[in-house]
Amino acid sequence: MLTTLKNAFRIKEIRNKILFTFAMLVVIRIGSQLPTPGVSGEYFRSWFSAQAEGAFGFFDAITGGSFINMSILALNISPYITSSIIMQLLTIAIPKLEEMQRDGEDGRRKIVSITRYVTVALALVQSTAMAIGFGRQGYLTEYNALSVITAISTLTAGSAFLMWVGERITEKGIGNGISIVLVINIISRLPEDLGNLFEQFVIGKAPATAVLAAVIIFAVIIGMVVLVIILNDGVRKIPVQYANKVQGRKMVGGQTSSIPLKVNTSGVIPVIFAQSILQFPIIISSFLGYSGTGVWSEILKYLNSNYWCNVSQIKYTVGMVVYMALIIFFAYFYTSITFNPLMIADNMKKQGGFIPGIRPGKPTSDYLNRVLNYIVFVGAVGLTIVAVIPYIFSGVFNASVSFGGTSLIIIVSVVLETMKQVESQMLVRNYKGFLEK
C-alpha cells in the first residue's frame, strides 16, 4: 500500500488528484466544526450523552462527530446513503428504473440525478423532524418559525453540499468520493476512541495488566481487520467453458473463463439494514421525548445495544441474537435481489458457454443457486462475527467506543477499493505513455 502511494506521488496527474481529494477532506472537517445557527450545542451534547451509544452511536461515528456537535454538516451523507439503497431496491421493483440501468451511461446519469433529488428530500424530512421534534425540548435557543426554518435550511444545505463534494472527489479526485467522505468521518473518531480504551484499560494500571490489556486491544483490532480483508477479497470462481463455433471462415470460441462470486456478496448493507430496524423505535421514542416506562421500556432495552452482553442484565442479550438473525436474513435477501442466477444461466447459454459437468439452462441456474447459498451463509456468518465482537467487549468489559464492526468493514473495504483504483489509474497512464511513444 505504501509503495503504491509512493509511486502515485511520482506521477503529476495522480498526485494532483490525491491533493485535490485531501483539500476536499480538509473542507469537510472544517465544516464539521461550524455550529448550526440557532441550535443549542450544550443541550444537544447533554441529550446525546443521556442516550449513551445505542441508537445514535453509529450515526455519530459515520458523521465524524458532526452530529454530536450539531454542526452545519450534522446530517452528513446519511441521506445520500439511504437514498442510494432505496434507488437500488427500486431498480429491481420498478421496470422503468431497471430499463434506465440497462441503458448504459445515459441511464446511469438519470438514476444518479433521481438519487440526488431523493437525497435532498430525505435530508429535508430528517432536518424538519429534528428541528420540530427537539425544538420544544431546548434543541433551539429560541423556538419560533424563523429558528426552525433556519435550522432546517442549514442542515439540508449541509447534506446537499457534502453530496456535491463527494461527486467532485469522484470526478476530479481519486474516485469513490462518497465512500471516501464516509471513511474520513469514521477515521476522525478513531484517535479519541483508542484514547478512551487506553485510558480505561491501560493508563494507571499495573505494568503487567497494562501490557496485557494493550496486547489484547491490538490483537482484537488486527484480528477483525484481517477477517474483514478475507471477507472482502474472498472469491469463489465458477469455471465457464465456451464451445467452438464457426464465424465465416474462422473457428472462434473454445475459451475458458470464470464467474467470480464474492464471499461477502452484499457488503455492509445487511448490517446497516439490521441496525436500522432495531434502532428505529429507539430513535422515534427519542424524537418524541418518550423516556419509557413499563413494557415499552423493556422492549427498547432489548433493542438497545448498550444492554447486550451485560452480565448483570443478560436477558437483554436476546436483542443481539435477533440482530445476528437479521444480518443473515438481509445477506440472503439483498443477494437475491442483486444477483440473478437464471439470467446469468440464460446469457451463458446464448453465448455458447457452460459450466463443465453441468447442463446449460435450468441445471446451471440451480447449480449457481446452490453455490451461492453456501457462499452467502459463510459470508453472512463472518459479517455477523465482525459486527457483534465490539458489542461483546462493550457489554462484558464496558469498553466504550463509537466505532464498531460496521465502521471497520466500511474502512477496510473502501481503503482496499481506493488503492485498487489508484493502481488502475497508474496502469492506464502507463499504457497511454507507451502508446504515445
N, C-alpha and C positions, 0 to 999 in steps of 0.2 A: 504493500500500500504506500509506504513512504517513498519507495523507488518510483512508483507511478507518479506521485505528486512532484517529485524532484524532476523527472523527465518532462512533466507537463509545464512546469515553470520555465523550462528552456525554450518553449515554443510560444512566441509572442501572442498569437491568436488565442490560444487556450489560456495563457497567463492573464490576458485581458478579461476573458470570461470569468475566471476564478476571482479576480479582483473586483469585477462588477458584482458578482454574487456576494462577496464579502461586504461590499459597501451597502448593498440592499439589506443584509442581515444586521448591520450596524443601525440602519434606519429603523428596522423593526424593534431592536432592543431599546432604542431611544423612545420610540412611540409607546412601548410597554410601560414606561415610567411617567408618561404625561397623564395627569388625572382628568377624568371626565368632568366637565363643568357642572356645578350644582349637586354633585354627589358627595355624600359624607363618607370619606375614606375610613375614619375611625369607627363609624358604626358598622361598616361592612366587614372590616377586619375582625371586630369583636363577634359579629354574627357568624363569620366563617369559622373562627376558632371554636365556636359552640357546636358547629356541625361536625367537628373533627375532620376525618378524611374519608368518610364513607362515600356519599354520593358525589361530592364536588372535588375530591382529591385528584382524581384522574383528569377532570376537566381543567383544574387549575394547572396541572402538570403540562397538558398539551397547549395551554395558552402562555406558558413561560412566566407565570406569576402575574400576568396582566389581569386575570380575573380577580384575584385577591386584592390587587392594588386598585381595581376598578378604573383602569386607565382607558384611554380612548380606543385601545385595541382589546378591550376586555373579552369580547366575543371571539376575537381572533379568527381562525379559519374553520372553526367548528361548523358554522352554517354551510360552508363550501363542501366539507367532508360529507355532511348529511345529505346535501343536495346531489352530490356525485353518486352516493349509494342509492338514493331514490331514483335517479335517472337510469342507473344501471339495472335496477329491478324493473322499472317501467319499460325499458327497452325490450325486455323479454315478454312483457304482458301486452304491450301496445304494438300492433303490426306496423303502424306508421313510423314509429321510432326505430323499430327493427329494420325497416326499409332504409331509413336515413343512415343507420350504422353500416349498411352494406353498400352505400353509395360512395365509399372511399373518403377522400379528403374533404370533399364538399359536404358530405353528410356529417362527417365528424365536426366540422366547423359549426353546423347548425345545432348539433347536440350540445356543443360547448357553449354556444350562445344561450340556449334554453337553460343550461345549468347555471349560467351567471344570473339570469332573472330569478330562478328559483332560490339561489343563494341570497340575493337581496331581500326577497320576500321572507325567507326564514329568519334572516337577521332582523328584519323589521318586527316580525312576530315575537322573537325572543327578547329584543330590547324593550318592546312595549310591555311584555309580561313582567320584566324586571322592574321597569320604571313604575308601573302601576301597582304590581304586587308588593314590591318592597317600599314604595313611596310613602305610604301611611305609617310604616313601621320605623321611619327615621333614615331610610336609604337616601332620600333627598333632603338637603338642608332646608329647602322651602318647598312644600308640596303644593304646587299650583300648575296651571296649564303650561306656562312658559318653561318651567324647570323640567316638566315631564317631556315636552316636545324637544327641548334641548338635549336631554339625555338620550332619547330615542334616536334623534338625528345623528348625534355623535357616535353612538355605538354602532348604528347601521353603516355609517360612512367609514368607520374604522375597519369593519369587517370587509366592506367592498374594496377599501384601499389595500388590505392585505391580499385579497384575491388578485388584484391588479399587480402587486409586487411579485406574487408567485408566478404569474403568467410572464412577467418581464424576465424573471430568472430563467424560465423555460426557454424564452425566445432569445435573450441576449447573454444569458449566463451559461452555466454548465448543464442546464436542463433539470428536469424533475423538480420544478420550482415549488409547488405546493408541499410536496413531501419534505423538501429541504427546510421550508419555513416551519413545518411541524417539528422536525428533528431539532432545530436550533432552539425552539421553545422548551423542549424536553431537556436538552443538554444544559440549558441555562440554570436548571434547578438541581442538577446533579451535585455540584460542589456543596451546596447547602445541605442536601440530603446526606451526603457522605460525611460532612462535618458533624451533623446531628448523630449519625451512627457512631462515629469515633468518640464524640463527647459522652454518649450514653454507655458505651461498652468498653472503651479503651482508656481514655484520659482519666487519671485519678485512680485507676485500678492497680492491683499488684502486678509487677513486671510479667510474671508467668501468665496470669489471667489476661493481661492486655495483649501480649503477643498471640496467645491462643485465639482471642476474640478477633484480632486483626486478620489472622490467617483464615479463620472461618468466614469472615465477611468477604475477603477477596476470593476465596475458593468458591463460595456460593455464586458471586457475581460472574467469575470466569466460567464456572460450570454452566450457568444459564446462557452466557454468550455463546459458548461452544455448541450447546444444544440448539439455540436459535439458528446458528450458522448451518448446522446439519439439516435442520428442518427447511431452511431457505434454499439450500443448494441440492438437497436430496432429490433425485430424479429416477424414475423407473422408465427405461426406454423399451418401447414395444417395437420389435423389428418388423419392417414392411418391405416386401419384395414386389417389384413391378415387372409384369410379364413383358416379353419381347413382342413387338408388333411392327408391321411394315408400313412406312410412310413414304410413298413414291418408290424410289429405288433403294431407300435406306432402311436398315433394321434399327429401330430405336427401342428404348426400354431396357429391361434387364437390370435396372439399378436397384440398389438396396439403401433404404433409409430407415428412420425410426420415428415413432411418436413419443415425444418426451412428456411424461406425466409427473408433475411435481408432487412431492410427498405432502407439502403444505399447499394444497391447490387453492385454498381460499384466503391465504394470508392471515391478516389480523382481523378480518371482518367478523368471524364468529365471536371473537372475544368482545368486540365493540357492540355487536347486537345483544349478546348476553348481558353485558354491563348495562346497556340502555334499558332493557326490560326490567332488571332488578332495581335500577336507580330511579326510574320514572316515578313510582309512587312516593319515594322519599323527596324528590325534587318538588313535586306538586305540593306535598304537605308543607315543605319549607316556604314555598312561594305564598301559600295561603296562611302562613303563620301558625300552623297547627302544631302544638307541642306534643300531642299524642298521649292518650290515656286508654286504658282498657285493652280490648282485643286488638284494635288497630295499632296501638303502640307496640304490642308484641309482634305483630306481623312486620312492622317496619324494622324491628331489631333483627328478625330473621333475614331481611333483605340487606341490612347494613353490614358491610364487610368489617367494620370495626369490632363487631361482636363475634366474628368467626374465630374458631380455634382457641378461644379463651377458656382456659382450664376451669375457671370458676363458673362459667356460663356455657358449658359445652353443647347444650341443646341447640343454641343458635347456629352451630356449625352445619346444621341441616341446610341452611341457606347456601353454603358453599357447595354442598352436594348438588343442589338444584342448579347452581351456577355452572358446575362442571358438565352436568347433563345438557344444559342449554348450549354450551360451547360445542359439544359433539353433535348435537342436533343441527345447529346452524352451519357446521362444517359440511354436513351432508346436504343440507338444504341449499346453501349457496353454490356448492359444486354442481348440484343437479340443475340449477338454472343458468350456469355459465359454461357448462361442458355438456355437449350433446353427442353421445356415442353413436346414435343412429345416423346423424348427419355425417359424422366422420366416416362411418362404415359405407354410406352411400357414395360419398366423394371418392373414397378409395376404390370402390367398385367401378365407378365411371372412368377413373384414370388407369384401370387395369392393375391396381395394387391389391395385395392380400397379405395377411399375417401367416407365415409358414405354419402349416398344420391346422389352420382354421379356415373354414369355407367362407367366401365373401357373403355380404348381406347380413341377415339377422344373426347368424352364428358369430360373426365378427363383432356385432353390436353387443351381444350377450357376453362375449369374452371381455370386451373393454369394460363393460359394467362390473363384471366380477373383479377384475384387476383394480378398477377404480375404487370400488367399495373397500377393498383391503387397504389400498394406499391412503384413502381418506381417513380410515379408522386409525392407522398408525400416525398420520399427521395430526389428527384431532387429539389423540392421547398426548403426543408430545407438546402440542399447543396448550393443552389443559395443564400439564405439569408446569410449564413455564409461567402460566397465568396464576396458578394458586400458590406457588412456592413463597412469594412475598407475603401473602395473607397468612400462611402458616407461621412464618417467622414473626410477623407482626402480632399475631394472636398469642403465640407461646412466649415470645421474649419481649413483647411490647416495643418492637422496633418500628419507630415512626418515620416513614419516608413517603414522599408524594409520588415517586415513580414506582412502577411495578413491572410485572411481566409484560403487560401490553406495551408500555413505554420502551422496554428493552427490545421487543420484537420489532417495533417501528424503527428504532435507531439502527439496529444491525441491518435490517432489510434495506433501508434507504441508503445507508453508507455503502453497502456492497453494490447496490444498483447504481449509485452515483459514480463509484470507482469504475464500474464496467462502462458507463457512458463516457467517462474521461478517456479510458483506454481506446474505446471505439473511435472517438474523435481524433485521437492521436494517430490511429491506424489509417483513418480516412485521409488525414493530412499527408501521411507518408505516401499513400497511393497517388494523391494529387501531385505531390512533388516529383514522384517517379514518372508520371505521365507527362508532366511539363518538360522534364529533361529529355 
